Amino acid sequence: MENILEVNNINKSFGTHTVLEDVSFKINPGEIIGLVGRNGSGKTTLMKCILGLISIDAGEILFNDSSEYYKNKDLMDQIGYLLDCKLFENLSAYENIKIQEWYKGKRYKKEKEKAIIEDILNLVDLKNDNKKVKAYSFGMKQRLGLALALLGNTRLLILDEPFVGLDPVGIQIIRNFIIKMSKERNMAILISSHQLSEIEGICERYLFISDKRIKAYAYDERRKVIIYTKTQIPEEIKSIIQEKNVTNRVISFWFEEKVFNDVIKCLVTHNVIIKDIKLSKMSLDKLFKEE
């Protein structure tokens, strides 16, 4: 599958403080990728680097195979984002979108303009009324920010903490929106959030920022195997799983098909009686804490 975004070995420092070091990853069309890390780990800095809002010190970022996409209006028109969205508080949602369209150099006849803007508002569950944005709830403002991110031919959507401050209804609306954009528009979406349970339900892959670097995981592959035995476990097991999580009668390791098969073969060879085998996914929250 062709990558829509490719980040290759980028570094970013502010003075003597290094924030990102040798960071690399790729995103494909239609993928929803979760960006996870502790406060100050560099999530927002990484997103701003991708958007061309701050420069990188080394490495390369490619969007649609171009390393200078941030200088190309047509390519930048394909990247939408929600980062500290600034709105015209004394105008309506309709007027906010209209101004952004004009700023992008787009002019339509009145009827077509109305249809386009109302379609965008409908996508984020907002109405075309005269209500000023300053009277909106925080959740409504977030949804208007998403609407603005969809202007143009958006192929990559970057969302920084979109669930913060939202009630359960607002969270569900944005979750549904993200899934819909991925499936119906084949849109690649990079989303950061401290509400791990929310992105756990919608992301296909996760990028963990830790110690300035990224550890990439396909969450479905992160499964823990626990084998309980009735008899002594042979020492050879430790070299197979390369872990110390082995007691006299319990073996624990991350699931990999070859490793699992080798462990079972070793146990059978040594006539070890297996009492039980458990295979379970770790919650994203627990996995995050372990990393």
Protein Blocks (a to p, Z undefined) as FASTA:
>chain_A
ZZfbdcehiacdehjbcfbghiacdddehiacdddddehilpmmmmmmmnopaccfbdcd
deehiaklmmmmklmmmpccdehiacdfkbcfklmmmmmmmmnopacdfklmmmmmmmmm
mmnopacdfbdfklpcfklmmmmmmmmmmgcjdfbdcdehklgopafklmmmmmmmmmmm
mmmnopacddddfblmlmmmmpmbdcddeehiacdddfklmccdddddfbdcdfklmmmn
opabbcfkbccddddfklmmmmmmmmmmnopacfbdcdddddfklmmmmZZ
